[in-house]
Amino acid sequence: MAANKKKKGVRVRPKRPQPENRRPADGIGGRDVYSGRAAGEAASRPAPRPAGGNAQAAGDRRADRTRVHPGVPVAPYTGMDDFRDLDQIGMQDSETYKKVERIRQLEKPPVKRMPKRRAPQIQPLQVVKGGKTARRIRLAVSLAAAAAIVLTVVILHFSTPVGLIEWVQNAAAAAGPGDGYPVFLSDEQPQEICAQGNEVLVLSDTLLEAYNKNGRQIYSRQHGFSNPAMDVGAARVLVYDRGGTGVKIYNNDRLLEERRLEQSIYTAAMGRNGSAAFVTRADGYTAQVSVVDKEFASVYNWWSAEELVSAVALSDDGKRMAAAALRAEGGQYVSTLYVFDLTKSAPVATLSYGTAVIAGLESRGGRLTVITDASVSTVDWDCEGALAAGQTGRVDYPVTDELRQVYFGKDTTLLVTGRANDETAGRIILLGKEGNEAASFSVEDSLKYAAAGHKYIYCLFDHQVRAYLPDGTLAGEWDCGYTAAQLVALSSGQAVTVESGRLIAYGPPEEPAASE
């Protein structure tokens, strides 16, 4: 191995040439290994310098620097043989080396010297599209999208009558294709049918069934009541046992509530927001009116001491209630309508209807419709005080002929009137949201039922179903069986009847082709 080759962990300096007086002698013959003189032989004295000038003297002085000072004896050094193999010693295995290496590893590395910063160069101003601006734009867009989604969810939650979650559950349960109409019912003689948007609800002695606009059965549930009656809200159905104590509330997805009241039920009503009101017997009183919210918690109770309560209704937001009361006075019955704010104990408004009997109450389009045997009255829910006919907040539509039927559309009320003891002719009257007459026309033949849809007015006769426009123009007609009974109009534009244990759909009429 070469003498100057480096090993790991060993630092070896190259050997410098030794002056003559320090050069060791080799071990053979006792001679100097560098000069070749015999051991102990004195070096020759330098020749005397001639005094020949400064240049010659300077050269002689430079030559004297490499010589041993005269008169100083130099002993020969013979110990270099011991260091000839120094570079071959394994220093890595020594304890001292390992200790030094451990200390070196624990020491912090030297701080690197940072290069000097160059002075900024002056350049003309330029518009640079940086990454920060893009990130800020993306963040702003993301926040705006999240805020829009949250706002939409909040609006849908509060705009739907029973909340967004139940609305989604109802829609999911009612969705799906079907085989279309007609469909066969489990009970051939249903007691009542009604429409809930695009769904048909059928109540029989044993079952409550629901079908969507495609004829698919949404559910079929046994109620178990001996004298069932139902009332429909925007998303729920109330089924109660008239004269009994049983109550059940359904939606398309499941049975929401089942309970037994303490007293027998006279009548009941379902609000659009899912709240419900019950008129029952009461110990020591003529009747009791109880109101529960959509979570079925009791929120209001009112007891009538002397008057019978024949009908009840709730406002769309569930904050007000109306009760129709009937009392005997001077040998005849007198009807009174009470409007309650559910945060106050006493009625906030009182409306007198004289000797006309209030047959029904219905809340539609933010207003209350009062049906009597002599008129149809529209009342504002926020009315207060004693309101007589013609006052602000109350519109009465007098009925001169016999009132045969009342059908409640989405924002309209349809009346069927006719002369007493004359079934061969009738009159269709359509009242708008404010209670004013919006349409009126006469129909021939024996009219059984009528229903107001979104665009058409459907009428059921002995052997036909006809569709009229609001001005009385015949838009379409279809043959039906003689046993057809009851008629409802769906939001999709169809009409559905019950005939021989089946549900049969009619319409809508075909639109005429647009002329080019």
SEMAR-726689 format. One line per field, with one value per residue (C-alpha): z, y, x; residue in one letter. Coordinates in pm, 1 decimal, m for minus. Layout:
// SEMAR-726689
Z	(Z; ...)
Y	(Y; ...)
X	(X; ...)
code	(a; ...)
// end
This chain:
// SEMAR-726689
Z	(0.0; m89.7; 196.9; 88.5; 45.2; 292.0; 506.4; 668.0; 1005.5; 962.8; 859.4; 713.4; 608.8; 323.9; 430.2; 376.7; 285.2; 598.3; 626.1; 621.6; 992.1; 1073.8; 820.4; 979.2; 893.8; 759.7; 950.6; 705.1; 739.5; 962.0; 668.2; 637.0; 426.0; 254.8; 220.3; 215.6; 474.6; 730.1; 1072.2; 1280.6; 978.5; 1011.2; 731.2; 541.0; 640.8; 384.0; 182.7; 289.3; 102.8; m99.8; m41.2; m391.5; m358.6; m208.9; m463.9; m391.7; m16.8; m49.7; m244.7; 16.0; 294.5; 114.3; 76.6; 449.3; 544.5; 439.2; 634.1; 995.0; 1206.5; 1243.9; 1581.2; 1673.1; 1686.9; 1535.2; 1651.7; 1394.0; 1422.2; 1361.8; 1481.8; 1155.7; 1099.8; 1376.1; 1182.6; 835.7; 861.7; 1055.1; 782.4; 802.6; 1167.8; 1200.9; 1385.6; 1323.7; 1584.2; 1863.9; 2155.7; 2128.3; 1765.9; 1842.1; 2126.2; 1904.3; 1636.3; 1885.9; 2004.9; 1644.7; 1564.9; 1864.7; 1767.5; 1560.5; 1194.3; 1096.3; 994.6; 623.7; 503.8; 315.8; m13.5; m30.9; m169.8; m485.1; m506.6; m672.1; m1029.1; m1122.8; m1386.7; m1525.6; m1346.0; m1482.9; m1399.7; m1280.6; m1228.7; m907.9; m730.4; m428.9; m639.9; m793.1; m451.6; m317.9; m610.8; m562.6; m190.6; m255.6; m510.3; m271.5; 14.7; m209.4; m329.6; 27.2; 140.4; m150.3; m64.3; 303.1; 213.8; m25.9; 237.6; 496.4; 253.7; 155.8; 518.6; 619.7; 297.3; 310.8; 551.8; 759.8; 708.3; 446.3; 583.7; 591.2; 253.9; 103.7; 269.9; 126.6; m221.1; m215.5; m102.1; m366.9; m656.8; m903.2; m1217.6; m1213.9; m1451.5; m1482.1; m1418.5; m1366.8; m1046.9; m836.4; m476.4; m183.9; m77.0; m350.5; m159.9; m24.5; 203.6; 89.3; m156.6; m167.2; m346.7; m191.6; m469.9; m730.2; m494.3; m441.8; m87.8; m42.7; 295.3; 347.7; 650.2; 706.4; 502.1; 409.4; 64.5; m137.5; m510.0; m710.3; m1045.8; m1229.4; m1049.0; m825.2; m473.5; m220.9; 85.3; 220.8; 598.3; 834.4; 1069.4; 1289.2; 1350.5; 1344.9; 1216.6; 1037.4; 905.4; 759.2; 702.8; 478.0; 525.4; 287.9; 366.3; 635.8; 675.0; 993.1; 1045.3; 1355.5; 1495.7; 1503.4; 1827.1; 1953.6; 2093.3; 1840.3; 1635.3; 1374.9; 1170.8; 859.8; 591.9; 279.5; 462.2; 788.0; 1075.5; 1264.8; 1565.9; 1724.7; 2044.6; 2240.7; 2361.8; 2699.8; 2557.8; 2244.1; 1930.7; 1760.7; 1475.8; 1397.3; 1151.6; 1013.2; 951.3; 649.4; 869.9; 1042.7; 1351.9; 1443.4; 1635.3; 1805.3; 1928.9; 2205.8; 2494.0; 2826.3; 3183.3; 3304.2; 2959.8; 2630.4; 2431.5; 2447.4; 2164.9; 2188.0; 1957.2; 1912.9; 1708.1; 1438.5; 1707.8; 1876.3; 2184.7; 2336.6; 2271.4; 2335.8; 2503.9; 2500.6; 2675.1; 2558.1; 2843.4; 2654.4; 2279.5; 2061.9; 1840.9; 1494.8; 1301.5; 1360.2; 1139.8; 1175.3; 987.7; 746.6; 989.2; 1287.1; 1492.3; 1484.2; 1520.9; 1426.0; 1589.1; 1471.6; 1768.9; 1773.6; 2053.2; 2103.8; 2141.8; 2129.1; 1995.7; 1712.2; 1656.5; 1626.9; 1475.6; 1584.2; 1456.7; 1707.2; 1595.6; 1847.6; 1874.9; 2029.4; 2254.5; 2416.7; 2619.2; 2489.0; 2125.2; 1931.8; 1683.2; 1688.2; 1373.5; 1389.9; 1118.2; 1266.0; 1206.9; 925.6; 1032.3; 974.9; 793.1; 740.0; 773.3; 542.9; 537.3; 184.8; 50.1; 381.9; 431.6; 607.0; 414.7; 611.7; 456.7; 566.8; 416.1; 297.7; 203.4; 156.7; 359.0; 327.5; 641.1; 699.2; 959.4; 1116.9; 1178.7; 1524.4; 1703.4; 1605.9; 1228.4; 1064.9; 703.3; 463.4; 701.1; 612.6; 647.6; 568.2; 227.8; 211.2; m109.5; m79.3; m222.0; m357.1; m470.1; m288.0; m207.4; m318.2; m304.5; m208.0; m346.0; m232.9; m492.4; m430.8; m426.7; m532.5; m395.4; m626.2; m550.5; m709.8; m670.9; m814.3; m770.5; m503.4; m627.9; m973.4; m1045.3; m1421.2; m1414.0; m1198.5; m1178.7; m1131.2; m932.4; m889.2; m611.9; m615.7; m335.1; m209.4; m204.4; m514.1; m802.7; m1065.6; m1297.6; m1324.7; m1584.0; m1605.1; m1694.2; m1817.6; m1719.1; m1374.9; m1214.1; m946.2; m855.0; m964.7; m897.2; m974.1; m1114.2; m1206.2; m1548.3; m1594.9; m1405.7; m1417.3; m1384.2; m1331.8; m1485.6; m1508.7; m1805.8; m1880.2; m1739.8; m1889.3; m1865.5; m1885.7; m1908.3; m1649.8; m1904.6; m1951.8; m2279.2; m2311.1; m2346.4; m2341.7; m2251.1; m2178.8; m2129.7; m1787.7; m1609.3; m1429.1; m1097.4; m1111.0; m788.6; m627.4; m824.6; m742.6; m952.4; m938.7; m982.7; m1295.5; m1473.5; m1444.7; m1274.1; m1088.4; m1008.8; m816.6; m1023.4; m929.0; m691.5; m927.8; m959.4; m1314.9; m1443.8; m1711.5; m1897.3; m1935.4; m2266.2; m2566.5; m2646.0; m3000.1; m3225.5; m3259.6; m3600.9; m3799.0)
Y	(0.0; 341.7; 558.1; 857.9; 667.6; 778.1; 537.6; 594.3; 762.1; 805.7; 1126.8; 1078.0; 1365.0; 1321.4; 1291.1; 1593.2; 1564.9; 1588.3; 1811.7; 1637.6; 1673.5; 1511.9; 1236.8; 895.1; 640.9; 310.1; 0.5; m130.5; 4.5; 290.6; 528.4; 819.1; 709.6; 1049.1; 1177.3; 844.2; 954.2; 713.4; 740.2; 991.4; 1148.2; 1522.9; 1731.1; 1928.3; 2290.6; 2539.6; 2710.0; 3066.2; 3326.4; 3568.8; 3933.5; 3986.1; 4192.2; 4195.1; 3959.1; 3689.2; 3736.0; 3704.8; 3383.4; 3238.2; 3325.0; 3147.9; 2842.1; 2842.7; 2810.0; 2444.0; 2348.2; 2254.4; 2527.3; 2457.4; 2345.3; 2171.8; 1793.8; 1593.8; 1240.9; 996.7; 892.1; 531.6; 495.8; 555.0; 185.8; 178.8; 420.5; 277.1; 86.8; 353.4; 397.7; 30.4; 39.8; m25.3; 289.7; 232.6; m42.9; 155.9; 274.8; 627.4; 652.7; 525.6; 774.3; 1061.9; 950.8; 943.5; 1294.8; 1415.1; 1271.3; 1444.2; 1779.4; 2011.8; 2036.7; 2352.6; 2638.1; 2682.6; 3021.6; 3178.5; 3335.2; 3706.7; 3841.4; 4027.2; 4370.5; 4367.5; 4471.2; 4753.7; 4642.0; 4797.9; 4703.1; 4397.7; 4232.2; 3878.9; 3621.3; 3465.8; 3149.1; 3336.8; 3511.8; 3182.6; 3018.2; 3307.7; 3284.7; 2909.0; 2958.6; 3230.9; 3013.8; 2716.7; 2927.3; 3077.5; 2731.3; 2597.9; 2899.9; 2853.6; 2485.7; 2563.0; 2842.7; 2615.2; 2342.7; 2593.5; 2740.2; 2395.1; 2288.5; 2583.5; 2601.9; 2239.3; 2191.8; 1909.9; 1967.6; 1866.5; 1518.8; 1397.7; 1557.8; 1358.6; 1039.1; 1092.2; 1163.9; 857.4; 629.9; 761.3; 753.0; 469.8; 348.8; 155.0; m39.9; 254.7; 277.1; 106.3; m63.8; m306.4; m215.2; m453.2; m342.3; m305.7; m44.8; 226.9; 483.6; 784.6; 886.3; 1208.1; 1354.8; 1453.3; 1618.0; 1344.3; 1065.4; 902.0; 799.2; 538.7; 469.5; 156.9; m25.4; m204.3; m39.5; 287.3; 263.0; 509.5; 511.1; 741.0; 898.5; 592.3; 353.7; 204.9; 122.4; 320.8; 141.2; m53.8; m34.8; m170.3; 91.6; m133.6; 124.2; 46.9; 391.6; 534.8; 888.0; 1068.7; 1416.5; 1497.9; 1749.4; 1843.4; 1534.1; 1338.5; 1155.9; 1149.4; 847.5; 846.2; 642.7; 867.2; 788.9; 597.7; 701.3; 565.0; 793.5; 710.6; 946.4; 823.6; 949.3; 765.6; 609.7; 476.3; 506.3; 819.1; 813.9; 585.0; 672.2; 645.0; 962.2; 983.1; 1069.3; 972.8; 1178.2; 1397.7; 1523.8; 1597.6; 1792.5; 1767.4; 2084.7; 2129.6; 2151.1; 1818.3; 1947.7; 1805.2; 1910.3; 1683.8; 1760.9; 1519.9; 1481.9; 1636.4; 1576.4; 1879.8; 2049.1; 2017.6; 1960.7; 1990.6; 2095.9; 1967.8; 2065.2; 1879.8; 1996.1; 1792.2; 1620.6; 1517.0; 1728.9; 1898.2; 2274.3; 2396.1; 2301.2; 2479.9; 2374.1; 2473.0; 2499.4; 2531.3; 2511.5; 2206.3; 2211.0; 2082.5; 2152.4; 2253.2; 2369.8; 2476.0; 2745.3; 2641.3; 2743.7; 2577.7; 2899.7; 2955.5; 2742.0; 2790.7; 2615.2; 2618.1; 2626.0; 2566.8; 2661.2; 2671.5; 3018.9; 3118.1; 2784.4; 2772.4; 2704.5; 2984.5; 2932.4; 3112.9; 3085.1; 3134.0; 3206.4; 3130.7; 3234.2; 2931.9; 3159.2; 3309.7; 3149.1; 3345.4; 3371.8; 3663.7; 3686.3; 3600.6; 3571.7; 3520.4; 3328.9; 3350.5; 3056.0; 2912.6; 2587.5; 2566.8; 2238.6; 2248.9; 2440.1; 2422.3; 2608.2; 2673.3; 2921.8; 3097.6; 3167.0; 2991.5; 2878.3; 2844.7; 2635.1; 2688.6; 2588.5; 2946.7; 3081.0; 3016.6; 3255.3; 3330.8; 3463.0; 3592.7; 3390.9; 3705.1; 3867.2; 4002.1; 4126.4; 4071.0; 4051.5; 4087.2; 4003.5; 4250.2; 4370.7; 4362.7; 4013.4; 3838.5; 3771.9; 3593.5; 3435.9; 3370.8; 3051.6; 3103.7; 2746.1; 2423.4; 2361.6; 2004.7; 1969.5; 2159.9; 2058.7; 2223.7; 2265.0; 2395.9; 2765.2; 2743.5; 2628.7; 2460.6; 2469.3; 2259.1; 2408.5; 2329.8; 2367.0; 2157.1; 1834.3; 1883.3; 1657.5; 1708.9; 2035.0; 2197.9; 2492.7; 2500.1; 2795.1; 2844.4; 3076.0; 3219.9; 3257.7; 3577.1; 3424.0; 3602.7; 3425.9; 3330.3; 3119.4; 3002.4; 2793.8; 2552.9; 2183.9; 1954.3; 1595.7; 1444.9; 1563.6; 1329.5; 1480.9; 1759.5; 1831.8; 2131.1; 2055.9; 2280.4; 2363.1; 2169.2; 2115.7; 1749.1; 1646.0; 1293.3; 1209.3; 881.2; 744.8; 1007.6; 1200.5; 1548.0; 1807.2; 2176.9; 2489.8; 2760.5; 2945.1; 2639.1; 2514.6; 2136.0; 2020.5; 1642.0; 1358.0; 984.2; 703.5; 539.3; 282.8; 359.4; 252.1; 519.9; 719.4; 985.8; 1192.0; 1357.5; 1568.9; 1521.7; 1781.9; 1599.4; 1696.9; 1361.9; 1274.7; 945.8; 778.2; 466.2; 212.0; m150.0; m187.1; m19.9; 315.4; 448.2; 756.0; 996.2; 1276.6; 1512.7; 1617.7; 1624.8; 1972.0; 2091.2; 2117.3; 2467.7; 2620.4; 2709.6)
X	(0.0; 139.4; 255.0; 45.7; m279.9; m552.3; m742.7; m1077.1; m1026.5; m644.0; m482.2; m127.8; 87.8; 338.2; 701.0; 914.1; 1285.1; 1497.0; 1805.0; 2133.7; 2197.6; 1857.7; 1852.7; 1858.9; 2117.3; 2017.2; 2083.5; 2343.4; 2693.5; 2584.9; 2546.7; 2307.0; 2012.3; 1997.5; 2358.3; 2541.7; 2800.6; 2925.2; 2780.6; 2973.2; 3139.6; 3132.5; 3004.9; 3264.0; 3297.0; 3185.6; 3451.9; 3531.7; 3331.7; 3527.3; 3458.2; 3352.6; 3040.5; 2695.6; 2543.6; 2793.0; 2742.6; 2364.4; 2397.3; 2628.1; 2386.9; 2105.4; 2322.1; 2408.6; 2043.5; 2038.7; 2348.6; 2395.3; 2541.3; 2911.2; 3017.3; 2686.4; 2719.1; 2430.6; 2377.7; 2257.9; 1885.0; 1816.5; 1448.0; 1260.0; 1213.4; 949.7; 720.5; 744.5; 412.2; 220.9; m38.8; m129.3; m246.9; m622.2; m731.7; m1102.8; m1114.9; m956.6; m1167.0; m1031.4; m1135.6; m1483.6; m1520.3; m1410.9; m1657.3; m1944.4; m1860.8; m1840.8; m2184.8; m2342.2; m2201.7; m2422.9; m2331.8; m2154.8; m2377.3; m2382.4; m2294.3; m2582.8; m2497.3; m2521.2; m2844.5; m2819.3; m2965.1; m3309.2; m3307.4; m3536.6; m3784.9; m4100.6; m4426.4; m4604.6; m4938.4; m4865.9; m5139.6; m5017.1; m5120.8; m5256.7; m5521.0; m5632.2; m5655.4; m5859.2; m6097.3; m6140.8; m6200.5; m6458.5; m6640.9; m6642.6; m6777.4; m7046.1; m7153.1; m7166.7; m7369.8; m7611.4; m7661.0; m7722.5; m7965.0; m8154.0; m8185.2; m8310.3; m8565.6; m8691.8; m8711.6; m8928.1; m9128.7; m9239.7; m9532.7; m9382.5; m9010.6; m8757.8; m8679.5; m9040.0; m9105.4; m8816.9; m8943.2; m9292.5; m9158.9; m8933.3; m9216.7; m9457.2; m9210.0; m9195.7; m9367.4; m9690.4; m9911.0; m10147.4; m10518.8; m10755.9; m10649.2; m10849.5; m10923.8; m10908.8; m11257.6; m11518.4; m11720.3; m11491.1; m11645.8; m11445.7; m11175.6; m10978.5; m10678.4; m10347.1; m10151.0; m10100.8; m10204.2; m10542.8; m10639.3; m10911.7; m11074.2; m11284.3; m11424.6; m11095.1; m10818.1; m10653.9; m10492.5; m10286.5; m10199.5; m9974.9; m10057.0; m9919.0; m10152.1; m9882.3; m9998.5; m9796.1; m9933.5; m10229.7; m10283.9; m10545.4; m10690.0; m10907.1; m11185.2; m11556.6; m11664.7; m11360.4; m11327.8; m11028.6; m10892.6; m10597.5; m10317.1; m10038.1; m9828.2; m10014.3; m10344.4; m10550.6; m10777.6; m10998.1; m11284.6; m11591.5; m11774.2; m11469.3; m11131.8; m10880.9; m10654.8; m10388.1; m10171.7; m9988.3; m9757.1; m9643.2; m9351.4; m9496.5; m9743.7; m9639.6; m9871.9; m10129.0; m10310.0; m10632.0; m10799.6; m10967.8; m11311.8; m11504.2; m11441.1; m11702.7; m11483.9; m11118.9; m10904.0; m10551.0; m10348.9; m10125.6; m9815.0; m9886.8; m10067.1; m10408.9; m10721.2; m10977.9; m11329.4; m11429.3; m11669.2; m11565.9; m11678.3; m11874.6; m11862.9; m12041.4; m11723.0; m11346.2; m11112.5; m10753.0; m10465.7; m10135.6; m9838.3; m9665.6; m9457.2; m9787.8; m9726.4; m10032.5; m10026.3; m10383.6; m10712.9; m11047.6; m11367.2; m11714.2; m11961.6; m12292.6; m12231.2; m12184.4; m11874.3; m11964.0; m11642.7; m11282.2; m10992.3; m10627.5; m10438.5; m10165.9; m9890.2; m10062.5; m10072.8; m10450.4; m10759.8; m11124.2; m11420.6; m11783.0; m12022.2; m12397.7; m12636.4; m13011.5; m13159.5; m13528.3; m13641.3; m13387.2; m13018.7; m12764.8; m12417.5; m12100.6; m11745.3; m11461.8; m11106.9; m10831.7; m10471.0; m10301.1; m10095.7; m10408.0; m10683.4; m10983.9; m11101.1; m10948.8; m11239.5; m11610.2; m11822.8; m12199.5; m12385.7; m12733.7; m12958.9; m12743.3; m12582.5; m12207.3; m12154.9; m11780.0; m11453.2; m11152.8; m10820.9; m10697.2; m10446.8; m10395.7; m10768.2; m11052.9; m11360.1; m11685.2; m11963.3; m12323.2; m12655.0; m12710.2; m12365.6; m11996.5; m11783.2; m11410.7; m11238.8; m10887.7; m10699.2; m10552.8; m10892.8; m10980.1; m11289.6; m11652.1; m11684.3; m12022.4; m12100.6; m11939.9; m11670.5; m11301.5; m11163.5; m11490.8; m11649.3; m11986.7; m12113.9; m12488.1; m12632.5; m12981.9; m13043.8; m12983.7; m12614.4; m12547.1; m12170.1; m11854.7; m11513.6; m11190.5; m10917.3; m10568.1; m10663.7; m11027.2; m11361.0; m11610.8; m11984.5; m12256.5; m12603.2; m12945.7; m13313.1; m13474.2; m13630.5; m13476.3; m13180.1; m13174.7; m12980.7; m12721.0; m12489.8; m12112.4; m11973.5; m11599.3; m11479.3; m11129.4; m10880.4; m11042.6; m11391.3; m11520.8; m11691.0; m11432.4; m11650.9; m12009.6; m12194.0; m12487.3; m12472.4; m12744.8; m12822.2; m12801.9; m12477.0; m12338.1; m12001.0; m11771.3; m11403.8; m11183.1; m10839.6; m10550.6; m10694.6; m11017.2; m11340.6; m11443.6; m11808.0; m11941.3; m12277.9; m12468.2; m12271.4; m12009.9; m11717.5; m11679.9; m11404.8; m11494.0; m11289.0; m11369.5; m11584.5; m11807.2; m11654.0; m11657.1; m11293.9; m11339.4; m11573.5; m11538.3; m11788.1; m11810.0; m12024.5; m12344.4; m12193.7; m11923.7; m11928.7; m11714.9; m11466.2; m11133.5; m10895.3; m10518.0; m10247.4; m10129.4; m10453.5; m10632.0; m10958.7; m11015.7; m11347.6; m11451.8; m11639.4; m11720.6; m11429.4; m11181.0; m11010.9; m11041.7; m10858.9; m10984.8; m10815.1; m10659.7; m10814.5; m10585.6; m10462.3; m10541.3; m10238.6; m10101.2; m10165.4; m9856.5)
code	(m; a; a; n; k; k; k; k; g; v; r; v; r; p; k; r; p; q; p; e; n; r; r; p; a; d; g; i; g; g; r; d; v; y; s; g; r; a; a; g; e; a; a; s; r; p; a; p; r; p; a; g; g; n; a; q; a; a; g; d; r; r; a; d; r; t; r; v; h; p; g; v; p; v; a; p; y; t; g; m; d; d; f; r; d; l; d; q; i; g; m; q; d; s; e; t; y; k; k; v; e; r; i; r; q; l; e; k; p; p; v; k; r; m; p; k; r; r; a; p; q; i; q; p; l; q; v; v; k; g; g; k; t; a; r; r; i; r; l; a; v; s; l; a; a; a; a; a; i; v; l; t; v; v; i; l; h; f; s; t; p; v; g; l; i; e; w; v; q; n; a; a; a; a; a; g; p; g; d; g; y; p; v; f; l; s; d; e; q; p; q; e; i; c; a; q; g; n; e; v; l; v; l; s; d; t; l; l; e; a; y; n; k; n; g; r; q; i; y; s; r; q; h; g; f; s; n; p; a; m; d; v; g; a; a; r; v; l; v; y; d; r; g; g; t; g; v; k; i; y; n; n; d; r; l; l; e; e; r; r; l; e; q; s; i; y; t; a; a; m; g; r; n; g; s; a; a; f; v; t; r; a; d; g; y; t; a; q; v; s; v; v; d; k; e; f; a; s; v; y; n; w; w; s; a; e; e; l; v; s; a; v; a; l; s; d; d; g; k; r; m; a; a; a; a; l; r; a; e; g; g; q; y; v; s; t; l; y; v; f; d; l; t; k; s; a; p; v; a; t; l; s; y; g; t; a; v; i; a; g; l; e; s; r; g; g; r; l; t; v; i; t; d; a; s; v; s; t; v; d; w; d; c; e; g; a; l; a; a; g; q; t; g; r; v; d; y; p; v; t; d; e; l; r; q; v; y; f; g; k; d; t; t; l; l; v; t; g; r; a; n; d; e; t; a; g; r; i; i; l; l; g; k; e; g; n; e; a; a; s; f; s; v; e; d; s; l; k; y; a; a; a; g; h; k; y; i; y; c; l; f; d; h; q; v; r; a; y; l; p; d; g; t; l; a; g; e; w; d; c; g; y; t; a; a; q; l; v; a; l; s; s; g; q; a; v; t; v; e; s; g; r; l; i; a; y; g; p; p; e; e; p; a; a; s; e)
// end
